[in-house]
Amino acid sequence: MQQWVLANPGCLVLPRTLVNRVEASIGESLHADDHGEYWFSGEELVFLKARRRAQELGGYSADGQGSIRWDDHAEMLDR
């Protein structure tokens, strides 16, 4: 699922099949629309774009090694 999201950075909607997988794994509802799709919020889209860009630039890690600061690359997030 993570790979699909990172491989489709322009996507604004999580398809129903992936919504079903996420909901089954977390045991909670994602508040999908009438078609079973989940629309990403603006905040989620910024996060996903940053993760995608970090992956392209050499990876991302939670401990700060190889991570990218938000303010250093704000222009990339607007693409």
MARKENU-478597 format. One record per atom (N, C-alpha, C, O): residue number from 1; residue in one letter; atom name; x, y, z. Coordinates in pm, 1 decimal, padded with zeros to 6 digits. Atoms other than C-alpha are relative to their C-alpha. Example, Ala and Ser with C-alpha at 12.3 -4.5 7.8 and 13.67 -1.06 7.14 Angstrom:
i:aa:at:c1:c2:c3
1:a:N:00089.0:-00119.0:00000.0 .
1:a:CA:01230.0:-00450.0:00780.0 .
1:a:C:00090.0:00120.0:00000.0 .
1:a:O:00193.6:00118.1:00066.5 .
2:s:N:-00082.0:-00119.0:-00006.0 .
2:s:CA:01367.0:-00106.0:00714.0 .
2:s:C:-00077.0:00109.0:00073.0 .
2:s:O:-00026.1:00219.8:00089.9 .
END
This chain:
i:aa:at:c1:c2:c3
1:m:N:00082.1:-00117.1:00000.0 .
1:m:CA:00000.0:00000.0:00000.0 .
1:m:C:00087.4:00124.6:00000.0 .
1:m:O:00065.1:00216.4:-00078.9 .
2:q:N:-00091.1:-00114.6:-00006.3 .
2:q:CA:00276.8:00242.6:00093.8 .
2:q:C:00067.0:00023.6:-00134.4 .
2:q:O:00078.9:00137.6:-00179.4 .
3:q:N:-00067.2:-00013.2:00129.1 .
3:q:CA:00454.3:00172.3:-00233.1 .
3:q:C:-00093.8:00058.0:-00105.0 .
3:q:O:-00051.2:00138.1:-00188.2 .
4:w:N:00095.6:-00052.0:00096.4 .
4:w:CA:00137.0:00242.8:-00431.8 .
4:w:C:-00015.5:00150.5:00019.2 .
4:w:O:-00014.3:00225.8:-00078.2 .
5:v:N:00018.5:-00142.2:-00028.4 .
5:v:CA:00088.5:00579.7:-00260.4 .
5:v:C:00121.9:00078.7:-00045.5 .
5:v:O:00107.6:00184.1:-00107.5 .
6:l:N:-00121.5:-00070.6:00040.5 .
6:l:CA:00451.4:00679.6:-00316.9 .
6:l:C:00020.9:-00003.7:-00151.0 .
6:l:O:00080.4:00088.0:-00207.7 .
7:a:N:-00015.8:00012.7:00144.9 .
7:a:CA:00439.8:00558.1:-00677.9 .
7:a:C:-00103.5:00081.9:-00076.8 .
7:a:O:-00089.8:00100.1:-00197.8 .
8:n:N:00106.4:-00077.0:00063.4 .
8:n:CA:00127.1:00766.4:-00750.2 .
8:n:C:-00017.0:00134.8:00070.1 .
8:n:O:-00122.0:00161.3:00128.6 .
9:p:N:00002.0:-00123.1:-00078.9 .
9:p:CA:00210.4:01109.4:-00606.6 .
9:p:C:-00105.1:00102.4:-00042.3 .
9:p:O:-00141.0:00189.7:00036.8 .
10:g:N:00100.6:-00095.7:00045.6 .
10:g:CA:-00043.9:01298.6:-00815.0 .
10:g:C:-00141.5:-00039.1:00035.6 .
10:g:O:-00235.8:00035.3:00008.5 .
11:c:N:00132.0:00051.4:-00033.7 .
11:c:CA:-00332.7:01093.1:-00685.8 .
11:c:C:-00059.2:00076.9:00118.1 .
11:c:O:00007.9:00096.6:00219.4 .
12:l:N:00069.1:-00070.2:-00107.3 .
12:l:CA:-00584.4:01282.8:-00473.2 .
12:l:C:-00093.3:-00091.3:00077.0 .
12:l:O:-00142.2:-00056.8:00184.6 .
13:v:N:00097.7:00093.1:-00055.3 .
13:v:CA:-00799.5:00980.5:-00398.2 .
13:v:C:00063.0:-00137.2:00018.0 .
13:v:O:00134.1:-00185.8:-00069.9 .
14:l:N:-00042.4:00137.2:-00023.3 .
14:l:CA:-00720.4:00644.5:-00243.6 .
14:l:C:-00112.3:-00091.0:-00049.8 .
14:l:O:-00224.0:-00083.2:00001.4 .
15:p:N:00104.2:00085.1:00057.4 .
15:p:CA:-00909.9:00381.9:-00449.7 .
15:p:C:-00063.4:-00094.3:00103.4 .
15:p:O:-00002.3:-00130.3:00204.0 .
16:r:N:00078.8:00085.4:-00088.8 .
16:r:CA:-01174.8:00164.7:-00286.1 .
16:r:C:00073.0:-00127.7:00040.7 .
16:r:O:00065.9:-00168.2:00156.7 .
17:t:N:-00069.7:00124.9:-00034.3 .
17:t:CA:-00962.2:-00151.8:-00304.7 .
17:t:C:00107.0:00022.6:00106.1 .
17:t:O:00126.1:-00061.2:00194.2 .
18:l:N:-00101.5:-00030.9:-00100.5 .
18:l:CA:-00683.8:00014.9:-00106.4 .
18:l:C:-00063.2:00047.4:00130.2 .
18:l:O:-00011.5:00018.9:00238.2 .
19:v:N:00073.1:-00040.2:-00120.2 .
19:v:CA:-00931.0:00174.4:00134.7 .
19:v:C:-00039.1:-00124.6:00078.6 .
19:v:O:-00022.6:-00129.6:00200.5 .
20:n:N:00040.2:00124.4:-00066.2 .
20:n:CA:-01062.4:-00175.6:00209.1 .
20:n:C:00117.5:-00067.1:00069.8 .
20:n:O:00102.8:-00117.4:00181.2 .
21:r:N:-00119.0:00061.9:-00060.9 .
21:r:CA:-00709.9:-00305.9:00275.7 .
21:r:C:00045.5:00075.7:00124.0 .
21:r:O:00080.0:00015.0:00225.5 .
22:v:N:-00042.1:-00081.5:-00114.0 .
22:v:CA:-00622.3:-00015.9:00505.2 .
22:v:C:-00096.1:-00019.6:00116.0 .
22:v:O:-00053.5:-00042.0:00229.2 .
23:e:N:00099.4:00015.5:-00105.9 .
23:e:CA:-00946.6:-00042.6:00699.5 .
23:e:C:00009.5:-00136.6:00066.8 .
23:e:O:-00004.2:-00147.8:00188.7 .
24:a:N:-00013.7:00134.7:-00056.6 .
24:a:CA:-00900.0:-00417.5:00742.9 .
24:a:C:00123.1:-00010.2:00088.7 .
24:a:O:00120.3:-00078.9:00190.8 .
25:s:N:-00124.1:00012.2:-00078.1 .
25:s:CA:-00544.9:-00372.5:00871.9 .
25:s:C:-00002.0:00084.6:00127.2 .
25:s:O:00059.1:00046.5:00227.0 .
26:i:N:00001.4:-00085.7:-00119.4 .
26:i:CA:-00617.8:-00087.3:01116.6 .
26:i:C:-00125.9:-00019.1:00084.5 .
26:i:O:-00130.8:00024.6:00199.5 .
27:g:N:00122.9:00025.2:-00074.2 .
27:g:CA:-00966.9:-00196.0:01219.4 .
27:g:C:-00085.7:00123.0:00021.7 .
27:g:O:-00168.5:00125.6:00112.8 .
28:e:N:00077.4:-00124.4:-00009.3 .
28:e:CA:-01111.3:00153.5:01168.0 .
28:e:C:-00045.6:00043.3:-00138.1 .
28:e:O:00009.4:00000.2:-00239.4 .
29:s:N:00050.2:-00053.9:00125.4 .
29:s:CA:-01308.2:00336.2:00901.5 .
29:s:C:00079.9:00124.4:-00039.7 .
29:s:O:00117.8:00204.4:00045.9 .
30:l:N:-00069.0:-00118.2:00050.9 .
30:l:CA:-01134.2:00594.5:00681.6 .
30:l:C:-00097.2:00109.4:-00043.2 .
30:l:O:-00054.9:00211.1:-00098.1 .
31:h:N:00101.6:-00097.6:00039.3 .
31:h:CA:-01461.9:00782.0:00622.9 .
31:h:C:00003.2:00022.2:-00151.0 .
31:h:O:00018.2:00134.6:-00198.9 .
32:a:N:00001.1:-00005.1:00145.7 .
32:a:CA:-01474.2:00700.1:00253.2 .
32:a:C:-00128.8:00065.8:-00049.6 .
32:a:O:-00228.1:00074.0:00022.6 .
33:d:N:00118.6:-00061.3:00059.1 .
33:d:CA:-01717.4:00873.8:00019.7 .
33:d:C:-00099.1:-00107.4:-00044.1 .
33:d:O:-00079.7:-00225.5:-00015.1 .
34:d:N:00104.8:00092.8:00042.8 .
34:d:CA:-02027.2:00714.0:-00137.0 .
34:d:C:00050.7:-00107.2:-00095.4 .
34:d:O:-00012.8:-00211.6:-00109.9 .
35:h:N:-00057.4:00095.9:00094.4 .
35:h:CA:-01805.9:00535.1:-00392.0 .
35:h:C:00105.6:-00088.8:00065.0 .
35:h:O:00166.4:-00172.2:-00002.1 .
36:g:N:-00099.0:00079.9:-00070.9 .
36:g:CA:-01579.0:00383.8:-00126.0 .
36:g:C:00141.3:00052.8:-00013.6 .
36:g:O:00236.9:-00014.8:00024.4 .
37:e:N:-00132.4:-00060.4:00018.0 .
37:e:CA:-01290.9:00617.2:-00211.4 .
37:e:C:00028.4:00096.8:00115.5 .
37:e:O:-00063.1:00154.1:00174.8 .
38:y:N:-00041.7:-00091.4:-00105.7 .
38:y:CA:-01092.7:00821.7:00039.5 .
38:y:C:00076.5:00115.1:-00063.1 .
38:y:O:00176.7:00093.2:-00131.2 .
39:w:N:-00066.3:-00118.9:00052.7 .
39:w:CA:-00996.1:01178.1:-00054.2 .
39:w:C:00103.1:00047.5:00100.6 .
39:w:O:00070.9:00069.2:00217.4 .
40:f:N:-00106.2:-00048.5:-00087.1 .
40:f:CA:-00662.2:01290.6:00088.6 .
40:f:C:-00024.1:00146.1:00036.0 .
40:f:O:-00069.1:00224.8:-00047.3 .
41:s:N:00008.3:-00140.2:-00042.4 .
41:s:CA:-00664.7:01612.0:00289.9 .
41:s:C:00122.4:00073.9:-00053.5 .
41:s:O:00218.6:00011.3:-00098.1 .
42:g:N:-00114.4:-00079.6:00042.8 .
42:g:CA:-00431.8:01896.7:00198.1 .
42:g:C:00124.3:-00032.8:00079.7 .
42:g:O:00234.1:-00040.6:00024.8 .
43:e:N:-00111.7:00033.9:-00087.8 .
43:e:CA:-00213.4:01810.7:00495.4 .
43:e:C:00060.4:-00136.4:-00037.0 .
43:e:O:00182.4:-00152.9:-00037.4 .
44:e:N:-00048.4:00132.2:00040.2 .
44:e:CA:-00190.4:01445.8:00387.5 .
44:e:C:00074.5:00006.7:-00132.7 .
44:e:O:00175.5:-00061.3:-00150.8 .
45:l:N:-00067.1:-00013.1:00129.5 .
45:l:CA:-00098.1:01547.1:00032.5 .
45:l:C:00138.1:00062.1:00014.7 .
45:l:O:00232.5:00018.5:-00051.2 .
46:v:N:-00131.2:-00060.8:-00024.4 .
46:v:CA:00184.6:01770.9:00156.7 .
46:v:C:00094.8:-00104.4:00056.4 .
46:v:O:00209.5:-00114.4:00012.9 .
47:f:N:-00082.5:00104.5:-00060.0 .
47:f:CA:00314.9:01484.1:00369.6 .
47:f:C:00042.3:-00103.3:-00104.3 .
47:f:O:00159.6:-00140.3:-00110.4 .
48:l:N:-00030.9:00102.6:00100.4 .
48:l:CA:00294.1:01231.6:00083.2 .
48:l:C:00098.4:00051.3:-00104.5 .
48:l:O:00188.6:-00021.3:-00146.2 .
49:k:N:-00093.0:-00058.1:00097.3 .
49:k:CA:00468.0:01466.9:-00161.1 .
49:k:C:00139.9:00012.8:00059.4 .
49:k:O:00239.4:-00011.3:-00009.0 .
50:a:N:-00130.1:-00011.6:-00066.0 .
50:a:CA:00745.2:01529.3:00091.3 .
50:a:C:00066.6:-00136.1:00012.3 .
50:a:O:00187.2:-00147.3:-00009.8 .
51:r:N:-00055.5:00134.9:-00011.0 .
51:r:CA:00792.0:01155.2:00149.0 .
51:r:C:00049.2:-00049.1:-00135.2 .
51:r:O:00155.6:-00110.4:-00144.5 .
52:r:N:-00039.4:00041.2:00135.0 .
52:r:CA:00804.2:01091.5:-00224.7 .
52:r:C:00130.6:00069.9:-00039.9 .
52:r:O:00222.5:00006.3:-00091.4 .
53:r:N:-00119.5:-00075.8:00036.6 .
53:r:CA:01061.1:01366.0:-00277.3 .
53:r:C:00120.3:-00046.0:00081.4 .
53:r:O:00230.5:-00058.2:00027.9 .
54:a:N:-00108.3:00048.6:-00084.7 .
54:a:CA:01269.4:01245.8:00017.1 .
54:a:C:00051.0:-00133.7:-00051.4 .
54:a:O:00171.6:-00158.8:-00051.0 .
55:q:N:-00038.4:00130.9:00054.0 .
55:q:CA:01268.5:00896.3:-00131.9 .
55:q:C:00084.0:00018.3:-00126.7 .
55:q:O:00182.8:-00052.4:-00146.3 .
56:e:N:-00074.2:-00025.6:00123.6 .
56:e:CA:01387.8:01034.1:-00467.3 .
56:e:C:00138.8:00056.3:00028.1 .
56:e:O:00232.3:00031.1:-00047.8 .
57:l:N:-00126.6:-00064.2:-00032.4 .
57:l:CA:01667.3:01230.6:-00298.6 .
57:l:C:00090.6:-00084.4:00088.7 .
57:l:O:00194.0:-00036.2:00135.1 .
58:g:N:-00089.4:00086.4:-00075.8 .
58:g:CA:01810.5:00937.2:-00110.5 .
58:g:C:-00057.6:-00060.0:00124.7 .
58:g:O:00015.1:-00116.5:00206.4 .
59:g:N:00062.5:00069.7:-00111.1 .
59:g:CA:01562.3:00818.7:00141.0 .
59:g:C:-00043.6:00089.3:00113.0 .
59:g:O:-00011.8:00208.1:00118.7 .
60:y:N:00056.3:-00067.2:-00116.4 .
60:y:CA:01390.0:00915.2:00458.1 .
60:y:C:00017.2:-00091.6:00119.2 .
60:y:O:-00001.1:-00212.8:00108.5 .
61:s:N:-00006.4:00080.9:-00121.5 .
61:s:CA:01448.4:00799.9:00810.9 .
61:s:C:-00050.1:00082.2:00117.2 .
61:s:O:-00029.7:00203.5:00122.0 .
62:a:N:00059.5:-00068.6:-00114.0 .
62:a:CA:01274.6:00886.0:01134.8 .
62:a:C:00105.1:00057.4:00094.4 .
62:a:O:00075.3:00149.7:00170.2 .
63:d:N:-00101.8:-00046.2:-00094.0 .
63:d:CA:01603.7:00937.0:01320.2 .
63:d:C:00073.9:00124.5:-00049.1 .
63:d:O:00166.8:00171.5:00016.6 .
64:g:N:-00061.8:-00122.0:00050.1 .
64:g:CA:01698.4:01236.9:01105.4 .
64:g:C:00115.8:-00025.0:-00095.5 .
64:g:O:00161.0:00069.0:-00160.9 .
65:q:N:-00108.2:00030.2:00093.9 .
65:q:CA:01971.1:01061.8:00905.3 .
65:q:C:-00058.0:-00007.1:-00140.7 .
65:q:O:-00140.0:-00093.7:-00171.2 .
66:g:N:00049.7:-00002.5:00137.2 .
66:g:CA:01906.6:01148.4:00543.4 .
66:g:C:-00137.3:00063.2:-00013.9 .
66:g:O:-00196.9:00057.5:-00121.4 .
67:s:N:00132.8:-00060.6:00007.9 .
67:s:CA:01585.5:01331.8:00627.1 .
67:s:C:00009.7:00137.8:-00064.9 .
67:s:O:00118.4:00193.4:-00080.4 .
68:i:N:00007.0:-00128.0:00067.6 .
68:i:CA:01474.9:01650.2:00457.8 .
68:i:C:-00084.7:00094.6:00083.3 .
68:i:O:-00193.4:00058.2:00128.1 .
69:r:N:00076.5:-00098.8:-00075.8 .
69:r:CA:01363.5:01965.5:00637.7 .
69:r:C:-00107.1:00059.3:-00090.0 .
69:r:O:-00083.4:00083.5:-00208.3 .
70:w:N:00112.2:-00053.0:00076.7 .
70:w:CA:01026.2:02101.1:00527.4 .
70:w:C:00033.1:00133.7:-00064.6 .
70:w:O:00006.3:00152.7:-00183.2 .
71:d:N:-00022.9:-00134.2:00051.5 .
71:d:CA:01140.0:02461.9:00486.7 .
71:d:C:00106.6:00004.8:-00109.2 .
71:d:O:00104.6:00095.5:-00192.3 .
72:d:N:-00104.4:00002.3:00102.3 .
72:d:CA:01443.1:02369.9:00273.6 .
72:d:C:-00054.2:-00035.0:-00138.1 .
72:d:O:00007.1:-00000.8:-00239.2 .
73:h:N:00050.8:00051.2:00127.2 .
73:h:CA:01225.1:02216.4:00003.4 .
73:h:C:-00146.7:00034.1:-00023.0 .
73:h:O:-00217.8:-00040.0:-00090.8 .
74:a:N:00140.5:-00037.4:00012.5 .
74:a:CA:00893.1:02397.6:00023.0 .
74:a:C:-00042.3:00014.9:-00145.5 .
74:a:O:-00154.5:-00021.4:-00180.9 .
75:e:N:00036.2:-00018.1:00138.8 .
75:e:CA:00902.5:02483.5:-00346.6 .
75:e:C:-00029.4:-00132.6:-00070.3 .
75:e:O:-00111.2:-00136.7:-00162.2 .
76:m:N:00024.7:00131.1:00060.6 .
76:m:CA:00912.9:02113.6:-00436.1 .
76:m:C:-00136.0:-00053.4:00037.6 .
76:m:O:-00196.6:-00127.3:-00040.1 .
77:l:N:00129.4:00051.6:-00046.2 .
77:l:CA:00597.9:02043.8:-00235.2 .
77:l:C:-00116.1:00061.2:-00075.5 .
77:l:O:-00226.5:00006.7:-00073.9 .
78:d:N:00106.9:-00068.0:00072.4 .
78:d:CA:00397.7:02284.2:-00448.5 .
78:d:C:-00021.9:-00053.9:-00140.2 .
78:d:O:-00113.9:-00010.1:-00209.3 .
79:r:N:00013.5:00055.5:00136.5 .
79:r:CA:00443.5:02082.3:-00767.8 .
79:r:C:-00124.7:-00082.3:-00014.0 .
79:r:O:-00151.5:-00136.0:-00121.4 .
END
